[in-house]
Amino acid sequence: MHEIITLQFGESANYVGTHYWNMQQQKLDDPGLSTDVLFRETTAPRGPAQRTPRLLAFDTASNFGLLAIGDEDGNEDETRQIAMQWEGQTETHRAQQPNTSEFQRDHSVEIEPRDIRFWSDFGEVRYSSHSLHPVSGIAHGNSLGEMNTFHEGLDVIDGEDRADDVMDGDFRRVAEDCDCLQGFQVMADMYGGFAGYGCGYLARIRDEYPKKSVLLYSIGNTTVEDMDRGRGMDAAVSLAANLENVSMYVPVSVPSGLAKLFPGVQIQGDSFYHSSALMAMGLDVWGTGLLAGRRVLDEIVSQVTQQEHFKLADLMLAPGLCTESTDLGQILNKDFVAFSGSEIRDSKQLSGHLVIGNGIDIDMAGPSFVPVDSPVRLSRSFPKIFRGIDVHGRRMAVSTLGELTSKAEQLRSTHLEWTWLLWGGRSNYLQTRSG
């Protein structure tokens, strides 16, 4: 077994991560997949064994929703310690506990984007208590406890590390539970406090695991065009700092070219619940190959980045593409939607590619792209963003609203033949067909 540990830093990353884990949950009963790569089996004092993600998720306590209630005692201890250091009077103000979402009470209920308050509202996976880590800027950050910028988040993790080694405890427990750890996949906010917090955490992982692959998805909750100057500066600082510690860096933001997918994909307004689901599909297609044993994380990173010479990669999507084609020019000539926000044109103009092994020229270079069949299993909470398309991603003719609804429901159990590309450098690609 070659396990992968997943880390999630920040609200945007956890939105995408929740959709991602909901999809992984649908694969647990598939005998052709080794789900132990991403899940671990836990035993409870009473009841059967359970499968929980090999995950560490970090966010502010308020964003965990009901998941944060189990950490109430820990928050109480921290509050008491702060009060003991203050000589004046103190007052305690408790936030009202959130109510259970309607979907959590009844999973047959259809979710409306306006009903989503926290990413936990649409979660379908049971997490280990060791996986969830509320982060507070009060104890180790500035006086207001804010984590609005990259540097404020970096200050918080530096403060935590001075008080207690952040690599001990739950991280050590998750790592030591792996028989043969192949690496880490990370989802982190592209900007803000958790961009800095995650960057500091990855620097410590690189110190302890210098030879393990670290794949970072940098998650933005807006389009690049809508990103203000402050966020843009934060994202630039985060990119520069993370490139030293990751094997591959994939920016994933709300694509500005969603109109290219219309009417097959219809995302409701500014609903990040909707757009994060589409992002999670892109992440999921690579995970299926890892679970099936067809690839390991090192191979994906090595092929896309040319042995980490080009660490930046782009995630792209084109629906309705014939994935049986072996003509790379035909594939790359399609109108892809780029999740980095930067449109790539003239992609069929490829540069030369020289492969060298141990300093000796190799006459036969490997293929510049590899097709992989990677069906996606949509979860019950996945938003109904697909409209009027068949299993090939092509527009279909429907006569009634009832038939359209029936077709949309059918898509949850069929394979959408869409093509995702993970693009690195000028001549390396990985191609998957998602479903």
C-alpha positions in Angstrom: 0.0 0.0 0.0 1.2 3.5 -0.9 -0.7 6.0 1.3 -1.3 9.6 0.6 -1.9 12.2 3.4 -4.2 15.0 2.6 -4.0 18.5 4.2 -6.6 21.3 3.8 -5.9 24.9 4.9 -8.7 27.5 5.0 -12.3 27.9 4.2 -12.0 27.8 0.4 -9.8 24.7 0.5 -12.2 23.0 2.8 -15.2 23.7 0.5 -13.4 22.0 -2.3 -12.1 19.3 0.1 -15.6 18.5 1.3 -16.9 17.9 -2.2 -13.7 15.8 -2.9 -14.2 13.6 0.1 -17.9 13.1 -0.7 -16.8 11.7 -4.0 -14.2 9.5 -2.5 -16.8 8.1 -0.1 -18.8 6.8 -3.1 -15.7 4.6 -4.1 -15.3 2.7 -0.8 -17.2 -0.3 -2.0 -15.5 -0.5 -5.4 -13.4 -3.7 -5.4 -11.1 -2.4 -8.2 -9.9 0.5 -6.1 -7.5 0.5 -3.2 -9.2 3.2 -1.1 -6.8 2.5 1.7 -4.5 5.0 -0.1 -6.7 7.8 1.1 -8.7 6.2 4.0 -7.7 4.5 7.2 -9.7 2.0 9.2 -10.5 3.1 12.8 -11.9 1.0 15.5 -14.4 2.3 18.0 -15.1 1.0 21.6 -18.6 0.1 20.4 -19.8 -0.7 17.0 -18.1 -1.8 13.7 -14.8 -0.4 12.3 -15.1 2.8 10.3 -13.2 4.3 7.3 -12.0 7.8 7.9 -9.9 10.0 5.6 -6.1 10.3 6.1 -6.7 14.0 6.6 -5.7 17.0 8.6 -8.1 20.0 8.0 -7.3 23.5 9.4 -9.8 26.4 9.6 -11.1 28.9 12.0 -13.4 27.3 14.6 -16.5 29.3 13.3 -16.1 27.7 9.8 -16.3 24.1 11.1 -20.0 24.6 12.0 -21.3 21.6 14.0 -18.0 19.8 13.6 -16.3 22.3 16.0 -18.6 21.3 18.9 -16.4 18.2 19.6 -13.5 20.6 20.2 -15.3 22.6 22.8 -13.2 21.4 25.7 -10.0 22.4 23.9 -11.2 25.9 23.2 -12.3 26.2 26.9 -8.8 25.3 28.1 -7.2 27.9 25.7 -9.6 30.6 26.9 -8.9 29.8 30.6 -5.1 30.0 30.0 -5.5 33.5 28.3 -7.6 34.7 31.2 -5.1 33.6 33.8 -2.4 35.8 32.1 -4.7 38.9 32.3 -4.8 40.7 35.7 -8.0 42.7 35.0 -11.6 41.6 34.9 -12.7 39.2 32.1 -16.1 38.5 30.6 -16.9 35.4 28.6 -19.1 35.6 25.5 -20.2 32.4 23.9 -21.3 32.2 20.4 -24.6 30.5 19.7 -24.1 26.9 18.5 -25.3 26.5 14.9 -28.3 24.4 14.1 -27.9 21.2 12.1 -28.4 21.8 8.4 -31.5 20.3 6.8 -29.4 18.1 4.6 -27.5 16.7 7.6 -30.9 15.7 9.1 -32.2 14.2 5.9 -29.8 13.3 3.1 -32.7 13.0 0.6 -33.3 16.7 0.8 -32.0 18.7 -2.2 -29.5 21.4 -1.1 -30.1 25.0 -2.1 -26.9 27.2 -2.3 -28.6 29.8 -0.1 -28.9 27.2 2.7 -25.1 26.6 2.9 -23.5 28.4 5.9 -20.4 26.2 6.4 -18.6 23.6 4.3 -19.7 21.0 6.9 -23.3 21.6 5.9 -23.0 19.4 2.8 -20.4 16.9 4.1 -21.2 13.2 3.9 -18.0 11.8 5.4 -17.3 10.9 9.0 -14.0 12.4 10.1 -11.7 11.2 12.9 -11.5 13.6 15.8 -7.7 13.9 15.1 -8.4 15.3 11.6 -10.1 18.6 12.5 -8.0 21.5 13.7 -9.6 24.8 14.6 -6.9 27.5 14.4 -7.1 30.7 16.4 -5.0 33.8 15.8 -5.6 35.1 19.4 -3.0 33.0 21.2 -0.2 33.2 18.7 -1.2 36.0 16.3 -1.9 39.7 16.7 -4.1 41.2 19.5 -7.3 40.9 17.4 -6.6 37.3 16.4 -7.0 38.2 12.8 -5.6 36.1 10.0 -6.4 38.2 7.0 -3.1 38.2 5.2 -0.4 35.7 4.3 2.1 37.1 6.8 -0.5 37.1 9.7 -1.1 33.4 9.0 2.7 32.7 8.9 3.0 34.5 12.3 0.3 32.2 13.8 2.0 29.0 12.8 5.4 30.3 13.9 3.9 31.1 17.3 2.3 27.7 17.6 5.6 26.0 16.7 7.4 27.9 19.5 4.8 26.9 22.0 4.6 23.2 20.9 6.1 21.5 17.9 3.3 21.5 15.3 4.6 18.3 13.7 4.0 16.3 16.8 0.6 15.1 17.9 -2.0 14.5 15.3 0.3 14.9 12.3 2.7 12.4 13.7 -0.1 10.0 14.5 -1.5 10.1 10.9 2.0 9.8 9.4 3.0 6.8 11.5 -0.2 5.1 10.6 1.1 4.8 7.0 3.0 1.6 6.0 4.6 3.2 2.9 3.8 6.9 2.6 4.1 8.1 -1.0 3.5 11.8 -0.4 1.1 14.6 0.4 -1.7 16.2 -1.5 -2.6 19.6 -0.2 -5.4 22.1 -0.7 -4.7 25.5 0.6 -6.3 28.9 0.3 -4.6 31.0 -2.5 -4.6 34.1 -0.3 -5.3 35.2 3.2 -4.1 33.9 6.6 -4.4 30.2 5.7 -2.2 30.7 2.7 0.5 31.7 5.0 -0.4 29.2 7.7 -0.3 26.4 5.1 3.0 27.6 3.6 4.6 27.5 7.0 3.2 24.0 7.6 4.5 22.7 4.2 8.0 24.1 5.0 8.1 21.9 8.1 6.9 18.9 6.2 9.6 19.4 3.6 12.2 19.5 6.4 11.0 16.1 7.7 10.2 14.5 4.4 12.6 16.0 1.8 12.1 13.2 -0.7 8.3 12.8 -0.6 6.2 14.3 -3.3 4.0 17.3 -2.3 1.2 18.3 -4.7 -0.3 21.6 -3.8 -3.7 22.8 -5.1 -3.9 26.6 -4.4 -7.6 27.3 -4.1 -9.1 30.7 -4.9 -12.8 31.5 -4.3 -13.1 34.2 -7.1 -12.1 34.6 -10.7 -8.7 36.1 -11.3 -10.4 39.2 -12.8 -12.4 39.7 -9.6 -9.3 39.4 -7.3 -8.5 42.7 -5.6 -5.0 44.1 -5.4 -4.5 42.9 -1.8 -5.5 39.3 -2.6 -3.4 39.4 -5.7 -0.3 40.4 -3.7 -1.0 37.7 -1.2 -1.4 35.1 -3.9 1.9 36.2 -5.5 3.8 36.0 -2.1 2.2 32.6 -1.5 3.3 31.3 -4.9 6.9 32.4 -4.5 7.2 31.0 -1.0 5.5 27.6 -1.7 7.6 26.8 -4.8 10.6 26.1 -2.6 8.7 23.4 -0.7 6.3 21.7 -3.1 6.9 19.3 -6.0 4.0 20.7 -8.1 1.9 23.8 -7.7 -1.6 23.9 -9.3 -3.6 27.2 -9.0 -7.3 26.4 -9.0 -9.7 29.4 -9.0 -13.2 30.0 -10.3 -12.7 29.9 -14.1 -13.7 33.0 -15.9 -14.5 31.0 -19.0 -17.5 29.2 -17.7 -19.6 30.6 -20.5 -17.8 28.0 -22.8 -19.4 25.3 -20.8 -23.0 26.7 -21.1 -25.6 25.3 -21.2 -24.0 22.0 -20.1 -22.8 23.5 -16.9 -24.8 26.1 -15.1 -23.3 27.5 -11.9 -25.6 29.7 -9.8 -24.4 33.2 -9.5 -21.6 33.6 -7.1 -22.2 30.3 -5.3 -18.9 28.9 -4.2 -20.8 25.7 -3.2 -21.4 25.3 -7.0 -18.0 26.3 -8.3 -16.1 24.4 -5.7 -17.9 21.3 -6.8 -16.5 21.7 -10.3 -13.0 22.3 -8.9 -13.3 19.1 -6.8 -14.1 17.1 -10.0 -10.8 18.1 -11.4 -9.0 17.0 -8.3 -10.9 13.7 -8.2 -10.0 12.5 -11.7 -6.3 12.3 -10.7 -7.2 10.5 -7.5 -8.9 7.6 -9.2 -5.7 6.7 -11.1 -3.9 6.6 -7.8 -6.5 4.4 -6.1 -6.6 2.0 -9.1 -2.8 1.4 -8.8 -2.2 2.7 -12.3 0.0 5.5 -11.2 1.7 6.8 -8.1 2.1 10.4 -7.1 5.7 10.6 -8.1 4.9 9.6 -11.7 2.2 12.3 -12.0 4.5 15.0 -10.7 7.5 13.8 -12.7 5.7 13.7 -16.0 3.9 17.0 -15.7 6.8 18.9 -14.2 9.6 17.3 -16.2 11.3 16.0 -13.0 10.2 19.2 -11.1 12.0 21.6 -13.6 8.6 23.3 -14.2 6.7 23.1 -10.9 3.7 25.2 -12.1 0.9 23.3 -13.7 -2.6 24.2 -15.0 -5.9 22.3 -14.6 -8.1 22.6 -17.7 -11.4 21.2 -18.8 -13.1 20.6 -22.2 -16.5 18.9 -22.4 -17.6 16.7 -25.3 -14.1 15.7 -26.5 -13.5 12.3 -28.1 -11.0 10.9 -25.7 -10.2 7.9 -27.9 -8.1 10.3 -30.1 -4.3 9.8 -30.0 -3.7 13.0 -32.0 -2.2 15.4 -29.4 -2.8 18.4 -31.8 -6.5 17.6 -32.1 -6.9 17.4 -28.3 -5.0 20.6 -27.5 -6.8 22.5 -30.3 -10.0 22.3 -28.2 -11.3 25.3 -26.3 -10.3 24.4 -22.8 -11.5 26.3 -19.7 -8.4 27.0 -17.5 -8.8 27.0 -13.8 -5.7 29.2 -13.3 -7.5 32.1 -14.9 -5.0 32.4 -17.7 -6.2 31.2 -21.1 -3.7 29.1 -23.1 -3.7 29.6 -26.8 -1.8 28.1 -29.7 -1.2 25.1 -27.5 -0.5 22.8 -30.4 2.7 24.7 -31.1 4.9 22.4 -29.0 8.6 22.9 -28.3 11.1 20.1 -28.7 11.6 17.5 -25.9 14.9 15.9 -25.1 14.9 13.1 -22.5 18.2 12.5 -20.7 18.8 9.7 -18.2 22.0 9.6 -16.1 23.6 12.0 -18.6 23.1 9.7 -21.6 20.8 10.7 -24.5 17.8 8.4 -24.9 16.8 7.8 -28.5 13.1 7.0 -27.7 11.3 9.6 -25.6 8.1 8.7 -23.8 4.7 10.0 -24.8 3.9 13.6 -24.1 0.5 12.8 -22.8 -1.1 9.7 -21.2 -4.9 9.0 -21.5 -6.5 7.7 -18.3 -10.1 6.6 -17.8 -11.1 8.2 -14.5 -14.8 8.1 -13.8 -16.2 10.4 -11.2 -18.9 9.2 -8.8 -21.1 12.2 -7.8 -22.3 12.3 -4.3 -25.8 13.0 -3.0 -24.8 16.5 -2.0 -23.2 17.4 -5.4 -25.1 20.4 -6.8 -27.1 20.0 -9.9 -24.9 22.0 -12.2 -25.2 19.7 -15.2 -28.1 20.6 -17.5 -29.2 19.1 -20.8 -26.1 17.1 -21.7 -25.7 13.4 -22.4 -23.0 11.0 -21.1 -20.6 12.4 -23.8 -20.9 15.9 -22.5 -22.9 16.9 -25.6 -26.1 18.9 -25.6 -29.2 16.7 -25.8 -32.7 17.5 -26.9 -35.4 17.2 -24.3 -39.0 18.0 -24.6 -40.3 18.5 -21.1 -39.1 19.8 -17.8 -39.8 16.4 -16.2 -37.6 14.7 -18.8 -34.8 17.3 -18.2 -35.0 16.6 -14.4 -34.9 12.8 -15.1 -31.8 13.2 -17.3 -30.1 15.3 -14.7 -30.6 12.7 -12.1 -29.3 10.0 -14.5 -26.0 11.8 -14.8 -25.3 10.8 -11.2 -24.8 7.2 -12.2 -23.3 7.6 -15.7 -19.9 8.6 -17.1 -19.5 12.1 -18.6 -16.8 11.8 -21.2 -15.1 15.1 -20.5 -11.5 15.7 -20.8 -9.3 17.2 -18.1 -5.7 18.2 -18.8 -3.0 18.8 -16.2 -0.6 21.0 -18.1 3.0 21.6 -17.1 5.8 23.4 -19.0 5.3 23.4 -22.8 5.1 19.7 -23.7 3.9 17.6 -20.8 0.3 16.6 -20.3 -1.8 14.2 -18.4 -5.2 13.6 -19.9 -8.2 11.9 -18.1 -11.8 11.2 -19.0 -14.0 12.0 -16.1 -17.5 10.6 -15.5 
